[in-house]
């Protein structure tokens, strides 16, 4: 419960000098309380901005990744890649997200920024598209390396892994 601020009441019968000294002490006390409340509010706002930004970035990343995954899975065909004019969807999202983010950042006023959150969201969407494309590329490279390792490492006693199992060979073991 917040304490109510009581107006200053000078004591009856005090000389003027003592009443003014008490009033000055009372004003100092209220000033310190006011500064403490302002510092507390500034700390709360700072923490909210810091963690609010993290929440916005995390939710935008997850939403964009889910949308790219669903779109690539649903409409990507056998390759799992949606392309238009030879440009994969994730690469287009990356480029458009960052270009739009830089555009809004450039158009924004330095003194009173209005598009801070929007530019963060657009850059986060661009980063997610970039991460999706990089993941897809290196997943393909890793699959090729696994296929090469399985083909080169197979001996006469070893059989290549069935059904797309990657990363080596499967040895036949006799069961009793």
C-alpha positions in Angstrom: 0.0 0.0 0.0 1.4 3.4 -1.0 1.8 5.9 1.8 -0.3 9.0 1.4 1.5 12.3 1.2 0.4 14.5 4.1 0.6 18.3 3.6 3.1 19.9 5.9 1.7 21.2 9.2 4.0 23.4 11.2 3.9 22.8 14.9 2.0 25.5 16.9 4.1 27.9 18.8 7.5 27.3 17.0 9.5 30.3 16.0 9.5 31.0 12.3 13.1 29.9 11.8 12.4 26.4 13.3 9.1 26.1 11.2 11.1 26.9 8.1 13.8 24.4 8.9 11.2 21.7 9.5 9.4 22.6 6.2 12.8 22.4 4.4 13.4 18.9 5.9 10.0 17.8 4.8 10.6 19.0 1.3 13.9 17.1 1.2 12.2 14.0 2.4 9.5 14.2 -0.3 12.2 14.9 -2.9 14.1 11.8 -1.9 10.9 9.7 -2.1 10.1 11.1 -5.5 13.6 10.3 -6.8 13.4 6.8 -5.4 10.1 6.2 -7.1 11.4 7.6 -10.4 14.5 5.3 -10.3 12.3 2.3 -9.6 10.1 3.1 -12.5 13.0 3.7 -14.8 14.5 0.3 -13.8 11.1 -1.4 -14.6 10.9 0.3 -18.0 14.4 -0.6 -18.9 13.9 -4.3 -18.0 10.6 -4.4 -19.8 12.2 -2.9 -23.0 15.1 -5.3 -22.9 13.0 -8.4 -22.3 10.1 -7.2 -24.4 12.5 -7.0 -27.4 13.7 -10.5 -26.7 10.2 -11.8 -26.6 9.3 -10.0 -29.9 12.4 -11.4 -31.6 11.8 -14.9 -30.3 8.2 -15.0 -31.3 8.9 -13.5 -34.8 11.6 -16.1 -35.3 9.4 -19.0 -34.3 6.5 -17.8 -36.4 8.6 -17.1 -39.5 10.3 -20.5 -39.2 7.0 -22.3 -38.8 5.5 -20.5 -41.8 8.6 -21.3 -43.9 8.6 -24.9 -42.8 4.9 -25.4 -43.5 5.1 -23.7 -46.9 8.2 -25.6 -48.0 6.7 -28.9 -46.7 3.3 -28.3 -48.3 4.2 -26.8 -51.6 7.9 -27.8 -52.0 7.3 -31.1 -53.8 10.0 -33.8 -53.6 12.8 -31.4 -53.1 11.0 -29.5 -50.3 11.9 -26.1 -51.8 9.5 -23.5 -53.0 11.1 -21.5 -55.8 10.0 -18.7 -58.1 12.3 -17.6 -60.9 15.0 -19.8 -59.4 15.0 -18.0 -56.1 14.1 -20.1 -53.0 11.4 -18.8 -50.8 13.7 -18.6 -47.7 16.3 -16.5 -49.6 13.5 -14.2 -50.8 12.2 -13.8 -47.3 15.8 -13.0 -46.1 16.5 -10.4 -48.7 13.1 -8.7 -48.5 13.1 -8.7 -44.7 16.5 -7.0 -44.4 15.8 -4.6 -47.3 12.5 -3.5 -45.7 14.2 -3.3 -42.3 16.9 -1.0 -43.6 14.3 1.0 -45.5 12.2 1.7 -42.4 15.4 2.4 -40.4 16.6 4.9 -43.0 13.1 6.6 -43.2 12.8 6.8 -39.4 13.5 10.1 -37.6 16.6 9.9 -35.4 15.1 12.3 -32.8 11.8 10.5 -32.4 12.1 7.0 -33.8 8.6 5.5 -34.6 9.7 2.4 -36.4 12.1 0.8 -34.0 10.0 -2.2 -33.3 9.0 -2.7 -36.9 12.6 -2.6 -38.1 13.6 -5.2 -35.4 10.7 -7.4 -36.5 11.7 -7.1 -40.2 15.3 -7.8 -39.5 14.3 -10.8 -37.4 12.2 -12.2 -40.2 15.1 -11.6 -42.6 17.5 -13.5 -40.2 15.1 -16.4 -40.0 14.9 -16.7 -43.8 18.7 -16.5 -43.9 19.0 -19.2 -41.2 16.4 -21.4 -43.0 18.3 -21.2 -46.3 21.7 -21.9 -44.7 20.2 -24.8 -42.8 18.7 -26.3 -46.0 22.0 -25.8 -47.9 24.2 -27.4 -45.3 21.7 -30.2 -44.7 22.0 -31.0 -48.4 25.9 -30.9 -48.1 25.8 -33.2 -45.0 23.5 -35.6 -46.8 25.9 -35.8 -49.8 28.9 -36.4 -47.4 26.9 -39.1 -45.6 26.1 -40.8 -49.0 29.8 -40.6 -50.0 31.0 -42.0 -46.7 28.5 -44.8 -46.9 29.6 -45.7 -50.5 33.3 -45.4 -49.8 33.3 -47.1 -46.4 31.3 -50.2 -47.3 33.2 -53.4 -47.3 32.3 -56.9 -48.5 30.8 -57.7 -45.1 28.9 -54.4 -44.8 25.7 -53.5 -46.5 24.7 -49.8 -47.2 22.1 -48.5 -44.7 18.5 -49.0 -45.9 15.7 -46.4 -46.1 17.8 -43.3 -46.1 19.7 -43.9 -42.8 22.7 -41.7 -43.0 26.1 -41.7 -41.5 27.8 -45.0 -42.2 27.2 -48.6 -42.7 25.0 -51.3 -41.1 26.6 -54.6 -40.4 24.6 -57.9 -40.6 24.7 -59.7 -37.3 23.6 -63.4 -37.1 20.9 -64.0 -34.6 20.7 -67.3 -32.6 
